[in-house]
Structures are given as structure tokens and as C-alpha cells.
Amino acid sequence: MFADFIKRLTQPQDRPFPDADARLALTALLVRVARADEHYDAEERDRIDRIVAARYGLSPFEVVKLRSEAEALEAEAPDTVRFTRAIKDAVDYEHRIGVVEALWQVVLADGVRDADEDALLRLVSNLLGVNDVDSALARQRAESLR
């Protein structure tokens, strides 16, 4: 179903991804982070829904549809690098910091910081080109929202 999208993610691009592709890649990355501890629960899904609704101004129906597509894409996609490349190409640095903060919100949604989630967030921050200081500040902002 997502073979064309995955193919676009894996091939070099001379231009940024369209907004819809970047939106799907970001949502799939949120899902991937939520699934990192092998517990993908209602709190995490709800947090993802709120993040994408606020970020993209989507209706509840559109949010559920996007998350559903992102869940399917995440299950099919080979690795995290593809998602981060699409986001890094489409989003400026300041907004990538916002992406890291959103990822931390998802990680913290269930009230538990798991070592696998922490490791994935460190990798993703690096792949997004967000430095350690900005990543730590994003985590602190996410923690203050809990």
C-alpha cells in the first residue's frame, strides 16, 4: 500500500517532500517512537492525535485517518532514517526542535521513560540534525507539560 511512499523516502530527492508526505512521515515517526517500548497504548495514541491536530489544524476525523495511515506506514517502513530524512528535508531547524519536543511528549505520555525510547530519541534527534542541548531543552519542555 505504501510502496510508492517508501520508495520516495529511500531515493534521493532534489526538492523537499510535499507537505502531505512530510506530515505522514512525522506522524509515522511519532508512532515509531510510541511503539519503541513495545507498548502502544491509548495515552500515546491520544497524544499523537493531539500533536498532529494542533500542528496541522486537522479535524478529529482527519487526525484518526492520518494516524491510521501512519501506523500502517510505520509497520511497513524499513528504518527510522527514512522518516527523519523526509522531515529534515522539509522542516527548518527551529521546527525540527519542535518535532523532537513532540516526540518527547509521546514518549512521556504513558508516564514511563523506557531505555529503548530514550535511545531512539537520541538517535532521532541526531538524524534530524538537532544538537544535544536543544534536544535536552525540548525534553524538559515536554516534561513540564505532563
Helices and strands as residue ranges (DSSP letters): H 3-10, H 19-35, H 42-56, H 60-76, H 80-90, H 93-108, H 115-127, H 132-145
